[in-house]
Amino acid sequence: MRFKLTSLLLTSFLIAACGGGDSAIDGAREIPNRFGSTINALDDFSPGSTGDSSNTKGLKENEVPVTMEVPADFAPRGELTRRNLRIVIPDRVEVYRTNHSLQKLDTVEHSIATGDDGHFIVSFKNGLPMGPDVVIEASWNGHGGITMKALAADADRDVKVNPFSHYVVEETLGNYQANEFQTVMDCVNDTGGGLCLNKYVWSTLADQVHDFEIDIASGAKLATALEALKARVDFKTYVDDIARYALLDEGASGSIKASSADYNSVFFGLELGEAFQMDGAPSAGQWGVRSTREQDLTDGTAEAFLYPALTLTTFDAFGLSVTSLATDLPYDRQTISQTPDNRFITESWLPNSHSSSPGAATLTPKLSGDELHPARLLAGRALYQTITYPSDTRTLGWTRNPYYFDAFTTQPIDAQTGPDRVLASYFTAGKAIDLNNQGNQLKRGDTLANHYLSAFELHLLRSTDFDLSAAEGDFNLVYFAGSFGGTDPVSFETGSGILNTGAAADNELSASLDATAFTVARAGDGSVAASSGGETQALNIANRRSKLSDGTRFMGRLSLCSTCPDTDYTQPDLGQGAASPDGSLLAFNLDDSVWGDGLLVAGKAPSSGFQTNARYRLQGSLLSMTANTNELQHLNGGVLTFISSTEARLTATGFNMRHTISDAQFSGPAGSDIVETFNYTAAPGGALNLISTTSGLELKGFYTGDADQIFLTVRDPSATKPRTGLLMATLIPE
């Protein structure tokens, strides 16, 4: 999908009336299998777009092109496109209304024409469908034949019929109960006279599934292709999450009560992936860390900067108040690859960007009148492709899969101000691709790497003029960092403890860190060991001036340093970060620090006691190493329940990546179920400690605010499989 500023609200309309027509199909079978002006995503890699191409140029607002993409063995001579699929001209196209039982009901008033290059164009007389009840079905008779479906509602109006779209129809509509499907259609049709914003979920889902970079095996039949997609736990969970999102009724839809709210962003990503040789053979497993920081846009002259940011915007269309969110997160990336003979190759990559396209989001529970509550900010997010140029002769393309964004937001100060923080963790995968120049286009070549990323985003509201004295006092802290190279080529360290800051002077704070540390490291000979110890550091925190289009000011961005540099635009030696406007939460990206590259979070003592009988959404990263394996596990949408004053229970789904060193094999993402019971202690000052009753797992960290946010380090000193990591738990509104 090419990036468009046009809102989903302006491109989707309700459909009415019925009728039909297939008059254009006769004779289309004789058209050669080529698509002269149709854009093939294989030949259309560009930044500022998501992974899918768009073919709507010149079409009317009520028209959609239909492109059929089949597994390779169904059409060996078909035009190759992304994900190992082949483009064909279908032998039959049918448009009809359906239900949760996937029955063919009445037809929809439409006509079908043939484009200049042979593909079909469906024109809806009464406007484009908005809900999941209108399906476009296409059939191809070659090599045994295949029939697949797609939702007619599509955000970019470019309907692709392939295993991904078919999965959405079968696994969302096909898994709804009758009452759930009715709830969805009530929202689409606004039968209650309300303003149900979640009707726009369907156009987002229909579009974003085509941004997933998952290859379909050449010999796959439709059933095996669907099973392969179901086995990709990240894809399956994304579709399931969006399907549940669509069930939110109008009472759960809301908007941020501010015309625009801008946030300073701290982003950290831990990745485990696989690098490939140029012939496509696997060469090594690869750890990676990504840390965001400001980007100088003027080649070192410090005249203009891109600051990591989230923007929440409220806008009105057709009488609906909608929240749109978008992120722009420049980052640095460090990786280390390990071969079967224990050679370690470290690499520092050129600056890159992790940015999501603007799109509608839902805030739940609804903000109404003077009732302001902590909430979840929900959305399906698509990420932009980017391009880097490591040499004069090399061009690399970076793709990233969509993800479900389920973020915690705090109670706004008032009805005109956005919440002071947006906190989230999620999983996304993607590819690094060798790009070939062909005229004015960049054509996809070999896949150079598959990367699988467990990400943290902490967005803190920008201040008009941040006063560093707000960050004076005692903080609880956690940190998580990776360090590559040296005696221990791979080392991951977590720590939890106290950060004390003195009085602010000249926009700088003196601080001291006192923490207990836990490290999982791999030595040069491949052996793995875990160790514990103490960590003390004298630090400085500086108010970091930002250069904006309307001048310079302190907007809540901070430097973390041993000795802070004299200039606001020099890179500090430990990292960059941000503060909430009241100074109660600090977050820093560690960059080439004494601990490595990672994330440090510090929060002031909670304002109230710990909540028992409360439920928290748990997200985050766990990693483990053995002599022959590297493993990354992302905890997705887990629930941490505090049952009593001493007992807690964790249930979660894990997204597991595994690199077997001896044979350079990589597997995942695969799903796992996680169930743990803990005994815990919660100190009035905010310290929180959970110890598993069945394993060596210990979670150690702090809670903050009204006990609605928890940050925990992971410690498991098992001699056979030590683990560490970082988790974030945020209160689920009841």
N, C-alpha and C positions, 0 to 999 in steps of 0.2 A: 504494500500500500504506500503510495507516495504521500508525503506529508501535505495535509491541507489544513488551513485555519478554519475552514467551514465546520461549524458545530454539527454534531450528530442531530441536534434538534432541527437544523435547517435542511437536512438531507433525508430525513425519514418522515413518512406520512402514513396515516392510517389508510387501510384499503377497504373498499366496500364494493358491493355488487358482484356479479359472477357472470361467467360465460367463458369462452376459450377459443383457441385456434391453433392449428399446427400447419398452416398452409405453406409455410416457407420450407418445410423439411423435405418435401418431394423435390428431387433434383439436386439436393445438396450433396448427395452421396458421390456425385461425379466430380466434385470440386477437388483439385489436388490437395494433398495433405501438407500444406504450407500456410503460413500466416504472414503475409507480406508486411502489413503495417502493425500487426499485433506485437506488443512488447513482450518478450520472453525474459523472465527474471534472470535467467542464466546469462543474458547479455546486457543486463541493465543494473549493474551494481553502482549505487550512488549513495553518498552520505546525505543526511537530512531526509532519509526515507527509511521505512522498515523493510523487512526482507522480501516482501511480495511486490510484484509489479502492478501497474494499473493500466487498464485499457478502456477508459471511459471518455477519452478525448473526443469531442465532437458529438457526444450523445446527449439526448435530452434528459431532463431530471427524472423522468418516469421510465427510463430505459436502462437495462443492464445487459452487458455482454456475457455470454456463457462460454467458458472454456473448460473442456474435459481433459483431465490428466489421469492416465492409467499406469499401473505398474508395467515395467519395461517389457515383460514377456507377452503382454497382451498386444503390443504394437511395436515389434522390434525396429521397424522402419519409421516409427513416429518421431516427431521433433522432440529432442531431449530438452528437458527443463530441470529446475531444481529438484532436489530430494529424490533423484533417480526415477523420476516420472516422465512419461511421454505424452505430448499433446496430440490429441486426435480430434477429428470432427465427428461428433456423435451421430449415430444412425437415427436416433429418436430423442426428442426433447419434449417433456410433458410438465405442465405447471398445474398444481392442484392444492387444495386445502386439506390439512390432515389434523390428527389429534394425538393424544398420548399413546394410543394403540397403533399409531402409524398407519391408520386406514386412509384410503383415498376417498375423500368426501367430495363436496362440490368443487367445481372448477372456479378459477378466478378470471375475471374478464381481462383478457390480454391478447396480444398478437405476437407472432414470431416472424422476424425478418432475417435476411442473410446479409452480413456485412460484406464489404468489398473484398476482404481477404478470406471469406468463407465461413467465419464463425457466426454463431447465432446471436441475435439481439432480441431480448424479450421486452416488450413494451406493455406496461400496466396502465390500463385506461384510467383508473381512479387513484393513481399515485402508488408509490413504492410500498410494499408490505413493511410492517414494523415488527410484527411478532413472529413467533416460531411456527405458526400454523400454516404458512405458505411455503411449499417445497418445490424446487426445480429438480426434476429427475432426468438423467441422461443415460442413454444406453449405447454401447459399442459392441458390435457383433464379431469383431476380429478375434481369432485364436481362442475360441470357446465362449467369448462374450462376457460382458460385465455391465452391470447397472448400478449407478450410484446416485446419491441425493445430495442436495445442498439447500440451506435456508435461503429464501429469496431476499430476506433482510440482510443487507451487507453495508457496512459503514462507507466503504469506498465505491459501492455500486458495481464492483467487478466480481462477478460470481464465478468461482472455480469449483467444479465438481470433481472431487478426487477422494481418496481414502480419508483425508482429514475432515472434509466437510461431511462426508457420510458418517463418520464417527460421531460428529456433533449431533446429527439427526437421530441416529440410533441410540446413543448413550445419554442424551438429555431427554428428548421427548419420550423415548422408549422406556425410560426409567422413572418417569413421573407417574404418580397416582392420579386418578381422575380429578380429585379435589385440588391437587397441586397444579395441574394443568389449568384448571379453572381459575385459580389464584393468579397465575401468570397472565391469562387472557383478560381477566378483570383489570389488571394493571395496564395492559396494552390498550384496552378499550376505554379505560377510565369510567367503568359502568357506575361507580359510586359518585361520580361528579367531582372527585378529588384530583389531585395533581400527583400522579404516581410516576416518579422519575425513572424507575427501574425498567420501564418499557424499552429504554435505549440499550439495555444489556445485550439484546439479541444481535443488533447490528455490530456491536463491538466483538462479540464472540465469533460471529460468522466471518468477520474480517481477520481477527488476530490469530485464529488457528493456522492461517496460511503463512504466518511469520515464524512458525516453529521450524528449526533446522533439524529434521529427523529424516534420514534416508529410508525409503521403502525398498526392500529387497527385490531384485529383478524378477525372481520366480514367484513372488507372492501372489496368491489368489486374494480375493477381497477379504475372506474370513481371516487369513493369516496376516494380512496387512492390519486389520482391525485389532487382532490379538497383539501384534507387535506394538501398536500405539497404546493399547491398554497396559502393556508391560512397562512402558516408559512412564514411571510414576509421576514425573513432573508434568507431563502432558495430561495424563488422566486426572490428576489432582486439580490442575488448572481448570479443565472443563467442568469437573464436579463442583468446584468452588463457585464458578460463574453461574452454574445451574441453581445452586442454593441462593446465591446473591439475587437471582431473578425472582425468588419467592418472597423477598421483602415487600410488604405492602406499602401503600402510600403513607401510612402512619410512621414508617421507619425511615422515610426519606427526608433529608434536610439539607441545609446549606450552611457554609461558614458565614457568619454575620459580619462580613467585611467586604468591601468592594474589591480589595486586593490585600493579600498578606504575603510578605516576602520573608524567607527564612535563610539563615546561614546553615550550610549543610556540612555534616561530617559523614563520610562514606568509607566503609572498609569492606573489602571482599577477600575471602579465603577461597582458593580454588585448587582442585586436583583434576588434572586432565591428562590427555595423551598427545604427544607430539608425533608427527609422521615424517618419514623421509619423503623425498620428492616423488618416488614411485608409489607412494601410498602405504608402504610397509611401516608398521609401528617401530619407533626407535627408542622411546623412553617414556616413562611416566613423568609427570611434571607438577610440582607444587607451585603455587603462585600466590602473591599477596598484592592487593590494590589499595592504595591510599590516596584520597583526594587532597588537593591543595589548590591554591589560587594559580592561575595561569597568566603569565605575562604575554600579552598579545602583541608586543612591540619589540621582540627580539632583544630583551635585556635592557631597554631604555626606561622601563617602569613608567610609561606614559598612559597605559591602559591595561586593565586586568579583567579577566573573567573569574568571578568568585563563585565557588560551589553554592548552588542555590536551589530552593524549592519555591515555587509561586503557587499560591491558592487564589483563585479569582472567582468572584460571584458575578454572574451576568444573568440578565433576564431575556427570555425568548418565549413568545407565545404565552406570556403571563406566568411562566415557570421560572423560579429562582434556582439556578444550577451552579454547583461548585465544579470548577475545572482545576486540575492540577498538572504541573509540568516540572521536570527537574533538568538541571544542567550540571553535571558533575565531572569536571576534568580530574584525571587521576594519573598517578605513576604506577608502574607495574614492575615487580621483581619476580623472577622465576628461577627454579632450579630443577634440572632434569637428572634422573638417575637411570643408568643403564644396567643390564644384568651383571656386568663385571664391576659394578660399583664405581663407575666414573660419574662424577658430578659436574654438570655444566650450568653455571650461573649466568643470568642475562638480565640487564636493565633495559627495559623497553622504552621507546619514545612515548611522550605524553599522549594520552588517549582520552576519550570522553565516554561516559556512561550517562545517557540522557534519554528521558522518556518523552514521548509525544504528548502534547496537551490533549486532555480528554475529560469527560464528565466523571464525577465521583459522587458517592453517597456518604453522607454523615449520619450515623445512627447511634443513639436515639436522636430523634428530631429536636432541634432547638426551637422552642416556641415561647413567645412572649418573654417573660423574665426567667423562664426555666432554662438554666444553662448547666449542662452536665458533662463530665468526661464522656468521650465517645470513641467509636471506631470510624475511621475513614476508609471506605472500601472502593476498589476500582480494579478493573482489568487493565494492565499497563503494557504498552508496546514500546520497545526500545529502538532507537535509531541505529542504523549501520554507521560505521566510521571507516576511514581510510588512513593508514600511516605509510610513510615513505622511508624505510630504513636505509635505502641507498638510491643512487641515481637510476638504477636499473630494476629496482624491486618495488612493487606496490602490494600492500597487504590490505585485505578487506576483513572487517570484523563484524560478525553478526551476533545478535543476542535474542534469545527467545522471550516471548511475553511471560508475565507472571501475574499472580493475584496479589494485589496490594491490600493488606489488612493492617492498618496503622492505628496506634493509640494517639489520641489528642487530649490535652488537658482542658479544664474548664476555662473559657475565655474570661478576660477581666471584665468585659462588658459586651453588650450586644453589637457593638461596632468594631470590635477588635478580634482578630483571629486568635486561636489558641496559641499559647507560648511555645508549644513543642509538638512535633509529629514524629513518632518513633515507630520503626518497622524493621523487620528482617524477612528475607525471602530468598528463593532459589531461582537461578536462571542459568541456562546453558547457551552455548553458541559455538561458532567456528572462527578460526583464522584461515583465510583463503588467499591463495596466490592469484592476483588479478593480472590479466593480460590486456594490453592496450590494443584495441581494434578500431581505428578511426577515432571517432569522438565518444566511443563507448568503452567501458571496462567489462570484460567478459570473465566470468568465474573460471578459474583453473583448478589446480589440485587443492584439496583440503590439507592444510599444514598442521592444524591442531584442533582438537575438540576440547573446549574448556567448560568446566562445571563449577559454578560460583555460588557460594553461600554468602549473602550480602547483609550488611547492617547499614541502615540510614537513620541518622539522628538530625532532625531539622529543628533549629532553635530560632525563634522569632527575632528578626532584626530590631535593633534599638534605634531610636532617633539620635541619641547621643549617649552611648553606654558609659556609665560611671563604674570604673574598676573597683571602687570601694564596695560595690554590691557583692563582689567575690571574696571579701574578707571572711575569715573564720575557719571552722573545722568542717572537712568533707570526708565522707566515706568514698572509697575508690575501688575500681577494678581496672585491670588492663589485660590485653591479649596481643601478643606480637610474634612474628616469625622473623628469623634471622638465617640467611643463607650464606654459605662459604665459611672458610676457616677450619679449625681442628674438628669441630662438629659441623659438617656441611649443612645439616638441616636441624634447626632448633626452634621449638615453639615454647614460649613462656607465658604463663598467666600469673597474675598477682592480685591480691586483695588486701586492703588495709586502710590507712588514714592519710589524708593530705591536709596539712595545716598551712594556712596563709596568714601573713602578717598584715600590717596596715599598708594601704596603697600610698605610694609616693612617686611623683613624676610618671604617672600612668604605668607603674610597675609594682608587682607584688613579689616579695620573697616568700618561698614556700619550702616545705620539707615533706618528703614522702617516706612513709614507713609501712612496709607491706611484707606479707609472707608470699613467697614465690614458689611456683611449681613448674618444672621444665621437663619436656619430653624431647630427646635429642638423638640423632643418628650420627655415629662416628664415621670416620673415613673408611673404616673396614666394613661398614654396613651394619654393625651392631647397634642396638637401641637400648637406651637406659632412661629411667625417670629419676628425678632428684627434687628435693625440697630445700628451701633456704630462706634467708631473710634478704630484704631489699630496702636499702635506705639511700635517698638521694636528696641533695640540696638543689632546688629548682628556682626558676623565676618565671612568672607569668606576666606578659606585657599586653597592654591594650593596643591592638593593631589597627592602625588607621587604614581606611579604605578609600580608594580613589574612584569617585563616581562621576557621572556625567554632569551633575550639578555641584561638584566640588568634592572636598575630602571631609570625612567625619569618622568618628568611632561608632560603629554599628553593631558591636558585639562580637567581633572577630578577635581572636587572641593568638599570641605566640607563646610557645612552651620552649624554654631554653635553659642551658646551664648558665651562660652569660648572654643576655639578650643583645642583639645587634643595635647599633645606633639608629638605623633607618627602619621605617615601617615596611619597606618593600624588599628587605633582605630575608633570605630563607633562614629561619631559626634552626638550631642544631638538633632539636628534639621533635618539633612538630608544630602544626598549626591547628587551631580549633575555634570554638565558639562558646558563648555563654547565653543562657536564657536571660531575658531582660532584667529579672530580679536577682540574677546571679546564683540561683539555687541549683542549677545543673550546668556542669561544664563537660565538654567533650572535645577530645583532641585526636587528630590523626598523627600517630607516631611515624616519623619518616627518617630512616637512617639514625635512629636514636640508640641509646645504650641498650635498649631491649630489642631493637630491630624495627620492623615496619608493622604497624597495627593500630589499635584503638585503645584509648584511655578515657574512662567515664568517671566523673566525680559528682556526688550529690550531697547537699547539706542534710543534716539530721532531719528525720521526718517530722511533720507538724502534728501528727497524731499517732496513736498506738497501732500495732500491727493488727491486720484484719484476719480473724479466724473465720472459718466457714465462707471463704471467698474463693472465687475462681479467677485464674489468670491465663491469658493466652501466652504460650511459651514458644519462642522461636530462637534459632541460633545455630552455632557450629560446634561439632565435636570432631576431633581427629584422633587417630591412633596409628602407631607404627609398630611393626615387628621386624625381625631380621629379613623377612621375605615379602612384607606387604606395606603399602601405604593406604590408609583409608580415611575418607572424609564422609561424615554423616551430617546432613542438614536436618534439623528438627523443624518440621513444618506443621504449624497449626496445632501444636500440642496444648493440653490443658493441665495446668498445675493447680490442684485443689488442696486447700488447707482444711483438713477435715476437723481438726480440733486444735487445742493449744500446743500440741506436741507432734501431731502426725499429719503428713502430706502425701498426696498420691500424684504421680505423673503418668499421663497417657499421651502418646504422640505417634505420628507416622514419621519414619525416617527416610530420607532420600540418600541412598548409600552409593558411593563411588569406591572402587577397589582397584589398586594397581598391584599386580603380582610381579615382583622384581625379577625373579629367576628366568621367566619366559617373556618378559616385557608385555604382558597381557593386561588389558584394562576392561573392567566391566562396570555397568551402571549407566544412568541412575536406576537403581532397583529399590523397591519398597521394603520396609521393615516395620513391625509394630513394636513399640517401646512401652513397657509398663514397669514402673518403679514405685516402691513405697519408701518413704523417708521418715525418720525422726528428725525434728528440727528445733532450733532455738532462735528466737528473735529478740534482740536486745533493744531497749528503749531508744538508744542512740542510733539505731538503724542497721546494725550488723545482723546478718542472717546466715545461718549455717544449717545445711541439710545433709544428712548421712543416710545412705541407702541401708535398709534392713536386710537386703539379700545379696549385695555385691559390695565392691570396694569403692563405689562411686560416691564422691563428696562434692556438693555444690556450695560454694562459699562466696558471699558478696554482701549486698546491702539492699535495703528498701528505702524509698524516699517519697516526698510529697505527702499525700494522705494515704500512704501505704498502697498507692496505686501503680507504682513502678518498681520493678526488681531487676537488678543486674547481678549475675552469678558467674563465677569462674567454675570450670570443670576440672576435677582432680581425680584421677584413678591411677594409683601407683602399681597396678598389677605387673608382676615381673614378666608375664608372657605377652601382655598386650596393654601397655600404658596408654592412657587417654588424657586429653586436655581440651579446652575450648572455652567458649563464651556463650552465655544464654541471656536472653532478655524476656522478662515476663511482665505483662501489663494487664491491668484489671479489665475483666469483661463486665460491661454494664449489665445488671440484672433487671 
